Amino acid sequence: MTSRGPILPGRTVGILGGGQLGRMFAIAARRMGYRVHALDPSQDGPAGQVADVEVVAPYEDVDAARRFAEAVDVVTFEFENVPSETLAAVAEIRPVHPSPAVLDTCRHRLREKRFLAKGGFPVAGFAEIRTEDELRAALVRLGTPAILKTAEFGYDGKGQVRIDAPESAGRAFEALGGKLGVLEAFVPFACELSVVVARSHAGDIVPFEVAENRHARHILDVSLAPAGVPAAARARATEVASDIAKAIDLVGVLGVEMFYLPNGDIVVNELAPRPHNSGHYTFDACVTSQFEQQLRAVCGLPLGEPTLLRPAAMANLLGDLWEHGEPQWDRAAAFPDVKIHLYGKTEARPGRKMGHLVAMAETAEEASARVLAARSALVSGRPGADPCP
């Protein structure tokens, strides 16, 4: 949205980041008639393969970012770790949504926790950690087990260590590498939930269905929608996510990760001011995907209908599947009700997200069984192959 009104199809949207989220955003944007420019340090990235223009430059290259901004009408992002100086330079030239202030809060765990606590949202106990003595004192206050995390640059279990006893404080602090950290009280949750919520320039809020997330080796493995928790818990999770989107003054989409406790309570874990891995099912299973919703929000268009057409499940495809050669895509394609999404990445590494599968069925659990069967078929019959991440 500009002072002249919404940014309509035919104009150009810029996206900072060239990964799979940018790729799926670009697909949604081009389908609606927008042109897309993507900026990323790597050539021939997932988003660049789909975008009209791929700008290859380091995120730290402020001059390149300015030239990028001058060629588009609005800028969004799919990657939190764009330097503040770069984002500020872009924002001087074109509107950026979500705003740099939202990104600044969500990409820093300590600022994020403080924002949530100040807003009265349910969060686990936490403490700022700068020294080993602060860590030891916080462990006395919060107890063990506890999770020590770096304040920045953590994802998929990276940048964090579990502390099961106070005697482990020294080793845990050493693992932090001298970086600013956050100690979080351990939450004995029953399952993890997430809600992707969109908010428009006008303040309209549209949440997607609550997803239930299952992890392997700290990486999201499977998401099921709707989540298999009581309706009251899903309603509470949706309410919390919507309230956070309003409180942070979001324009765009926001992924809100939460813990569902055995007593029915909800505790907010992390925020992602962009489309979320657990929301990939929306591309196939909803009237409007999270990527089209991001586009609509940042361009000032009315938000789309988020209705889940059928219960669905998404399974990630990690680089581990390539360990013994190219997966057998024809075998997954033999499941006619399973959708294959590949990100165009040329190098498969263990733990790297290379694609995902989506299935729909009468229930989310049935969809999960179907999508896991299709994933297993990719490597069936290979010695030593493990279909799970």
BAMIBA-252063 format. One record per residue (C-alpha): chain; z, x, y; residue in three letters. Coordinates in steps of 0.25 Angstrom, whole numbers, always signed. Layout:
// residues N
<pt "A" <Z X Y> "Ala">
...
// end
This chain:
// residues 389
<pt "A" <+0 +0 +0> "Met">
<pt "A" <-3 +5 +14> "Thr">
<pt "A" <-2 -1 +28> "Ser">
<pt "A" <-16 -7 +25> "Arg">
<pt "A" <-12 -14 +13> "Gly">
<pt "A" <-13 -12 -2> "Pro">
<pt "A" <-22 -1 -8> "Ile">
<pt "A" <-33 -9 -16> "Leu">
<pt "A" <-42 -5 -27> "Pro">
<pt "A" <-53 +4 -24> "Gly">
<pt "A" <-43 +14 -16> "Arg">
<pt "A" <-37 +26 -22> "Thr">
<pt "A" <-23 +29 -28> "Val">
<pt "A" <-17 +43 -29> "Gly">
<pt "A" <-8 +46 -41> "Ile">
<pt "A" <+1 +59 -41> "Leu">
<pt "A" <+1 +63 -55> "Gly">
<pt "A" <-9 +64 -66> "Gly">
<pt "A" <-2 +60 -79> "Gly">
<pt "A" <-3 +48 -88> "Gln">
<pt "A" <+4 +38 -78> "Leu">
<pt "A" <-6 +42 -67> "Gly">
<pt "A" <-18 +40 -78> "Arg">
<pt "A" <-13 +26 -81> "Met">
<pt "A" <-11 +23 -66> "Phe">
<pt "A" <-25 +28 -63> "Ala">
<pt "A" <-31 +19 -74> "Ile">
<pt "A" <-24 +7 -68> "Ala">
<pt "A" <-28 +11 -54> "Ala">
<pt "A" <-43 +13 -58> "Arg">
<pt "A" <-43 +0 -66> "Arg">
<pt "A" <-40 -7 -53> "Met">
<pt "A" <-50 +0 -45> "Gly">
<pt "A" <-42 +11 -38> "Tyr">
<pt "A" <-46 +25 -37> "Arg">
<pt "A" <-36 +35 -42> "Val">
<pt "A" <-33 +50 -38> "His">
<pt "A" <-23 +58 -46> "Ala">
<pt "A" <-16 +71 -43> "Leu">
<pt "A" <-10 +80 -54> "Asp">
<pt "A" <-9 +95 -56> "Pro">
<pt "A" <-17 +94 -69> "Ser">
<pt "A" <-32 +91 -70> "Gln">
<pt "A" <-37 +80 -79> "Asp">
<pt "A" <-24 +74 -80> "Gly">
<pt "A" <-21 +60 -86> "Pro">
<pt "A" <-23 +53 -72> "Ala">
<pt "A" <-34 +62 -67> "Gly">
<pt "A" <-43 +58 -79> "Gln">
<pt "A" <-42 +43 -74> "Val">
<pt "A" <-41 +45 -59> "Ala">
<pt "A" <-53 +46 -49> "Asp">
<pt "A" <-48 +59 -44> "Val">
<pt "A" <-39 +69 -50> "Glu">
<pt "A" <-32 +79 -40> "Val">
<pt "A" <-27 +91 -47> "Val">
<pt "A" <-16 +98 -39> "Ala">
<pt "A" <-1 +101 -41> "Pro">
<pt "A" <+8 +91 -36> "Tyr">
<pt "A" <+14 +101 -26> "Glu">
<pt "A" <+1 +103 -19> "Asp">
<pt "A" <+4 +94 -7> "Val">
<pt "A" <-10 +97 -1> "Asp">
<pt "A" <-17 +92 -13> "Ala">
<pt "A" <-8 +80 -13> "Ala">
<pt "A" <-11 +76 +1> "Arg">
<pt "A" <-26 +77 -2> "Arg">
<pt "A" <-24 +68 -14> "Phe">
<pt "A" <-16 +58 -5> "Ala">
<pt "A" <-27 +58 +5> "Glu">
<pt "A" <-38 +53 -5> "Ala">
<pt "A" <-30 +41 -10> "Val">
<pt "A" <-24 +28 -4> "Asp">
<pt "A" <-10 +28 -11> "Val">
<pt "A" <-2 +38 -20> "Val">
<pt "A" <+7 +35 -32> "Thr">
<pt "A" <+12 +44 -43> "Phe">
<pt "A" <+14 +45 -58> "Glu">
<pt "A" <+22 +58 -58> "Phe">
<pt "A" <+36 +59 -51> "Glu">
<pt "A" <+36 +74 -49> "Asn">
<pt "A" <+26 +75 -37> "Val">
<pt "A" <+33 +84 -27> "Pro">
<pt "A" <+39 +77 -15> "Ser">
<pt "A" <+31 +85 -5> "Glu">
<pt "A" <+18 +81 -12> "Thr">
<pt "A" <+22 +66 -12> "Leu">
<pt "A" <+27 +67 +2> "Ala">
<pt "A" <+13 +73 +7> "Ala">
<pt "A" <+6 +62 -1> "Val">
<pt "A" <+14 +51 +5> "Ala">
<pt "A" <+11 +56 +19> "Glu">
<pt "A" <-4 +52 +16> "Ile">
<pt "A" <-4 +40 +7> "Arg">
<pt "A" <+6 +30 +2> "Pro">
<pt "A" <+14 +35 -11> "Val">
<pt "A" <+20 +25 -21> "His">
<pt "A" <+30 +25 -26> "Pro">
<pt "A" <+35 +32 -14> "Ser">
<pt "A" <+39 +47 -13> "Pro">
<pt "A" <+54 +42 -11> "Ala">
<pt "A" <+53 +34 -25> "Val">
<pt "A" <+48 +46 -32> "Leu">
<pt "A" <+58 +55 -26> "Asp">
<pt "A" <+69 +47 -31> "Thr">
<pt "A" <+64 +44 -45> "Cys">
<pt "A" <+59 +58 -48> "Arg">
<pt "A" <+73 +64 -46> "His">
<pt "A" <+84 +60 -56> "Arg">
<pt "A" <+95 +61 -47> "Leu">
<pt "A" <+89 +54 -35> "Arg">
<pt "A" <+85 +43 -45> "Glu">
<pt "A" <+99 +42 -51> "Lys">
<pt "A" <+105 +41 -37> "Arg">
<pt "A" <+95 +30 -32> "Phe">
<pt "A" <+98 +22 -44> "Leu">
<pt "A" <+113 +23 -43> "Ala">
<pt "A" <+113 +20 -28> "Lys">
<pt "A" <+104 +8 -31> "Gly">
<pt "A" <+114 +3 -41> "Gly">
<pt "A" <+105 +4 -53> "Phe">
<pt "A" <+111 +7 -67> "Pro">
<pt "A" <+110 +22 -69> "Val">
<pt "A" <+118 +31 -78> "Ala">
<pt "A" <+129 +40 -72> "Gly">
<pt "A" <+123 +53 -66> "Phe">
<pt "A" <+126 +66 -59> "Ala">
<pt "A" <+119 +76 -51> "Glu">
<pt "A" <+119 +90 -57> "Ile">
<pt "A" <+117 +103 -50> "Arg">
<pt "A" <+127 +112 -57> "Thr">
<pt "A" <+133 +114 -70> "Glu">
<pt "A" <+146 +110 -65> "Asp">
<pt "A" <+141 +97 -59> "Glu">
<pt "A" <+135 +94 -73> "Leu">
<pt "A" <+148 +96 -80> "Arg">
<pt "A" <+155 +87 -70> "Ala">
<pt "A" <+145 +77 -72> "Ala">
<pt "A" <+146 +77 -87> "Leu">
<pt "A" <+161 +74 -85> "Val">
<pt "A" <+158 +62 -77> "Arg">
<pt "A" <+146 +57 -84> "Leu">
<pt "A" <+150 +61 -98> "Gly">
<pt "A" <+141 +65 -110> "Thr">
<pt "A" <+131 +64 -115> "Pro">
<pt "A" <+123 +65 -102> "Ala">
<pt "A" <+109 +68 -98> "Ile">
<pt "A" <+106 +80 -88> "Leu">
<pt "A" <+93 +79 -81> "Lys">
<pt "A" <+85 +86 -71> "Thr">
<pt "A" <+84 +79 -58> "Ala">
<pt "A" <+69 +80 -58> "Glu">
<pt "A" <+57 +83 -67> "Phe">
<pt "A" <+62 +76 -79> "Gly">
<pt "A" <+55 +67 -89> "Tyr">
<pt "A" <+53 +64 -104> "Asp">
<pt "A" <+67 +70 -106> "Gly">
<pt "A" <+64 +83 -99> "Lys">
<pt "A" <+74 +88 -89> "Gly">
<pt "A" <+86 +82 -96> "Gln">
<pt "A" <+97 +86 -106> "Val">
<pt "A" <+107 +78 -113> "Arg">
<pt "A" <+122 +83 -112> "Ile">
<pt "A" <+131 +79 -123> "Asp">
<pt "A" <+143 +87 -120> "Ala">
<pt "A" <+149 +93 -108> "Pro">
<pt "A" <+148 +107 -114> "Glu">
<pt "A" <+133 +106 -113> "Ser">
<pt "A" <+133 +105 -98> "Ala">
<pt "A" <+129 +120 -96> "Gly">
<pt "A" <+117 +119 -105> "Arg">
<pt "A" <+112 +106 -99> "Ala">
<pt "A" <+113 +112 -85> "Phe">
<pt "A" <+106 +124 -89> "Glu">
<pt "A" <+95 +115 -95> "Ala">
<pt "A" <+94 +109 -81> "Leu">
<pt "A" <+89 +122 -76> "Gly">
<pt "A" <+96 +122 -63> "Gly">
<pt "A" <+89 +109 -58> "Lys">
<pt "A" <+96 +97 -52> "Leu">
<pt "A" <+101 +88 -63> "Gly">
<pt "A" <+106 +74 -66> "Val">
<pt "A" <+116 +71 -76> "Leu">
<pt "A" <+115 +57 -82> "Glu">
<pt "A" <+126 +50 -90> "Ala">
<pt "A" <+120 +47 -104> "Phe">
<pt "A" <+116 +32 -106> "Val">
<pt "A" <+118 +27 -120> "Pro">
<pt "A" <+106 +17 -119> "Phe">
<pt "A" <+100 +8 -130> "Ala">
<pt "A" <+86 +10 -125> "Cys">
<pt "A" <+78 +14 -113> "Glu">
<pt "A" <+70 +4 -104> "Leu">
<pt "A" <+61 +6 -93> "Ser">
<pt "A" <+55 -4 -83> "Val">
<pt "A" <+42 -1 -75> "Val">
<pt "A" <+43 -8 -62> "Val">
<pt "A" <+33 -9 -50> "Ala">
<pt "A" <+36 -12 -36> "Arg">
<pt "A" <+25 -15 -25> "Ser">
<pt "A" <+24 -12 -10> "His">
<pt "A" <+29 -26 -8> "Ala">
<pt "A" <+41 -24 -16> "Gly">
<pt "A" <+37 -33 -28> "Asp">
<pt "A" <+43 -28 -41> "Ile">
<pt "A" <+36 -29 -55> "Val">
<pt "A" <+43 -24 -67> "Pro">
<pt "A" <+36 -22 -80> "Phe">
<pt "A" <+43 -25 -94> "Glu">
<pt "A" <+55 -17 -98> "Val">
<pt "A" <+51 -6 -108> "Ala">
<pt "A" <+60 +0 -119> "Glu">
<pt "A" <+58 +15 -120> "Asn">
<pt "A" <+60 +24 -133> "Arg">
<pt "A" <+59 +39 -132> "His">
<pt "A" <+57 +51 -141> "Ala">
<pt "A" <+61 +65 -137> "Arg">
<pt "A" <+65 +59 -123> "His">
<pt "A" <+50 +54 -121> "Ile">
<pt "A" <+46 +40 -120> "Leu">
<pt "A" <+41 +36 -134> "Asp">
<pt "A" <+39 +21 -134> "Val">
<pt "A" <+41 +10 -124> "Ser">
<pt "A" <+42 -5 -128> "Leu">
<pt "A" <+40 -17 -118> "Ala">
<pt "A" <+47 -26 -117> "Pro">
<pt "A" <+60 -18 -120> "Ala">
<pt "A" <+68 -22 -132> "Gly">
<pt "A" <+81 -25 -124> "Val">
<pt "A" <+87 -39 -120> "Pro">
<pt "A" <+79 -46 -109> "Ala">
<pt "A" <+91 -45 -100> "Ala">
<pt "A" <+90 -30 -101> "Ala">
<pt "A" <+75 -30 -98> "Arg">
<pt "A" <+78 -39 -86> "Ala">
<pt "A" <+89 -29 -81> "Arg">
<pt "A" <+80 -17 -83> "Ala">
<pt "A" <+69 -24 -75> "Thr">
<pt "A" <+78 -28 -64> "Glu">
<pt "A" <+83 -14 -62> "Val">
<pt "A" <+69 -8 -62> "Ala">
<pt "A" <+65 -18 -52> "Ser">
<pt "A" <+77 -15 -43> "Asp">
<pt "A" <+75 +0 -44> "Ile">
<pt "A" <+60 -2 -39> "Ala">
<pt "A" <+65 -10 -27> "Lys">
<pt "A" <+76 +0 -24> "Ala">
<pt "A" <+67 +12 -24> "Ile">
<pt "A" <+57 +5 -16> "Asp">
<pt "A" <+46 +7 -27> "Leu">
<pt "A" <+31 +5 -24> "Val">
<pt "A" <+25 +8 -38> "Gly">
<pt "A" <+31 +7 -52> "Val">
<pt "A" <+44 +13 -57> "Leu">
<pt "A" <+48 +15 -71> "Gly">
<pt "A" <+63 +13 -73> "Val">
<pt "A" <+69 +19 -86> "Glu">
<pt "A" <+82 +13 -90> "Met">
<pt "A" <+92 +13 -101> "Phe">
<pt "A" <+96 +0 -109> "Tyr">
<pt "A" <+111 +1 -113> "Leu">
<pt "A" <+117 -5 -126> "Pro">
<pt "A" <+125 -14 -117> "Asn">
<pt "A" <+113 -19 -110> "Gly">
<pt "A" <+114 -11 -97> "Asp">
<pt "A" <+102 -4 -90> "Ile">
<pt "A" <+103 +10 -85> "Val">
<pt "A" <+92 +16 -76> "Val">
<pt "A" <+87 +30 -81> "Asn">
<pt "A" <+75 +34 -73> "Glu">
<pt "A" <+65 +30 -63> "Leu">
<pt "A" <+50 +33 -63> "Ala">
<pt "A" <+42 +29 -51> "Pro">
<pt "A" <+29 +27 -58> "Arg">
<pt "A" <+23 +21 -71> "Pro">
<pt "A" <+32 +24 -83> "His">
<pt "A" <+29 +28 -97> "Asn">
<pt "A" <+36 +16 -102> "Ser">
<pt "A" <+27 +7 -94> "Gly">
<pt "A" <+14 +12 -101> "His">
<pt "A" <+14 -1 -109> "Tyr">
<pt "A" <+11 -8 -97> "Thr">
<pt "A" <-3 -3 -96> "Phe">
<pt "A" <-7 -11 -109> "Asp">
<pt "A" <+4 -22 -110> "Ala">
<pt "A" <+6 -27 -96> "Cys">
<pt "A" <-3 -35 -86> "Val">
<pt "A" <-1 -24 -76> "Thr">
<pt "A" <+2 -9 -80> "Ser">
<pt "A" <+12 -1 -73> "Gln">
<pt "A" <+1 +8 -68> "Phe">
<pt "A" <-7 -4 -62> "Glu">
<pt "A" <+7 -8 -56> "Gln">
<pt "A" <+9 +6 -50> "Gln">
<pt "A" <-5 +5 -44> "Leu">
<pt "A" <-3 -9 -38> "Arg">
<pt "A" <+11 -5 -32> "Ala">
<pt "A" <+6 +8 -25> "Val">
<pt "A" <-7 +1 -20> "Cys">
<pt "A" <+1 -11 -14> "Gly">
<pt "A" <-5 -21 -24> "Leu">
<pt "A" <+3 -33 -30> "Pro">
<pt "A" <+10 -29 -43> "Leu">
<pt "A" <+4 -33 -56> "Gly">
<pt "A" <+10 -42 -67> "Glu">
<pt "A" <+18 -33 -77> "Pro">
<pt "A" <+19 -43 -88> "Thr">
<pt "A" <+19 -37 -102> "Leu">
<pt "A" <+8 -43 -110> "Leu">
<pt "A" <+14 -40 -124> "Arg">
<pt "A" <+26 -31 -129> "Pro">
<pt "A" <+21 -17 -129> "Ala">
<pt "A" <+25 -3 -133> "Ala">
<pt "A" <+20 +11 -128> "Met">
<pt "A" <+21 +24 -136> "Ala">
<pt "A" <+19 +37 -129> "Asn">
<pt "A" <+10 +47 -135> "Leu">
<pt "A" <+15 +61 -133> "Leu">
<pt "A" <+8 +75 -135> "Gly">
<pt "A" <+16 +76 -149> "Asp">
<pt "A" <+5 +67 -155> "Leu">
<pt "A" <-5 +78 -153> "Trp">
<pt "A" <+2 +89 -160> "Glu">
<pt "A" <-7 +88 -172> "His">
<pt "A" <-20 +84 -165> "Gly">
<pt "A" <-26 +73 -157> "Glu">
<pt "A" <-19 +59 -161> "Pro">
<pt "A" <-27 +50 -169> "Gln">
<pt "A" <-31 +40 -158> "Trp">
<pt "A" <-39 +32 -167> "Asp">
<pt "A" <-27 +28 -176> "Arg">
<pt "A" <-20 +23 -163> "Ala">
<pt "A" <-32 +16 -159> "Ala">
<pt "A" <-32 +9 -173> "Ala">
<pt "A" <-20 +1 -167> "Phe">
<pt "A" <-28 -9 -159> "Pro">
<pt "A" <-16 -14 -151> "Asp">
<pt "A" <-12 +0 -146> "Val">
<pt "A" <-16 +5 -133> "Lys">
<pt "A" <-19 +21 -132> "Ile">
<pt "A" <-16 +27 -119> "His">
<pt "A" <-19 +42 -118> "Leu">
<pt "A" <-17 +50 -105> "Tyr">
<pt "A" <-28 +61 -106> "Gly">
<pt "A" <-19 +73 -107> "Lys">
<pt "A" <-26 +84 -113> "Thr">
<pt "A" <-14 +92 -118> "Glu">
<pt "A" <-4 +86 -128> "Ala">
<pt "A" <+10 +91 -128> "Arg">
<pt "A" <+23 +87 -135> "Pro">
<pt "A" <+30 +76 -127> "Gly">
<pt "A" <+18 +74 -117> "Arg">
<pt "A" <+14 +60 -115> "Lys">
<pt "A" <-1 +59 -119> "Met">
<pt "A" <-3 +44 -120> "Gly">
<pt "A" <+3 +31 -125> "His">
<pt "A" <+1 +19 -134> "Leu">
<pt "A" <+4 +5 -131> "Val">
<pt "A" <+5 -7 -140> "Ala">
<pt "A" <+8 -22 -138> "Met">
<pt "A" <+14 -31 -148> "Ala">
<pt "A" <+23 -44 -150> "Glu">
<pt "A" <+35 -35 -147> "Thr">
<pt "A" <+38 -22 -141> "Ala">
<pt "A" <+43 -16 -154> "Glu">
<pt "A" <+30 -21 -161> "Glu">
<pt "A" <+22 -14 -150> "Ala">
<pt "A" <+31 -1 -152> "Ser">
<pt "A" <+28 -1 -167> "Ala">
<pt "A" <+13 -3 -165> "Arg">
<pt "A" <+12 +8 -154> "Val">
<pt "A" <+20 +18 -162> "Leu">
<pt "A" <+12 +15 -175> "Ala">
<pt "A" <-1 +18 -166> "Ala">
<pt "A" <+6 +31 -161> "Arg">
<pt "A" <+9 +36 -175> "Ser">
<pt "A" <-5 +33 -180> "Ala">
<pt "A" <-10 +44 -170> "Leu">
<pt "A" <-4 +55 -179> "Val">
<pt "A" <-2 +48 -192> "Ser">
<pt "A" <-6 +57 -204> "Gly">
<pt "A" <-4 +70 -196> "Arg">
<pt "A" <+6 +80 -202> "Pro">
<pt "A" <+18 +82 -194> "Gly">
<pt "A" <+13 +72 -183> "Ala">
<pt "A" <+24 +64 -176> "Asp">
<pt "A" <+19 +52 -168> "Pro">
<pt "A" <+32 +51 -160> "Cys">
<pt "A" <+35 +59 -148> "Pro">
// end
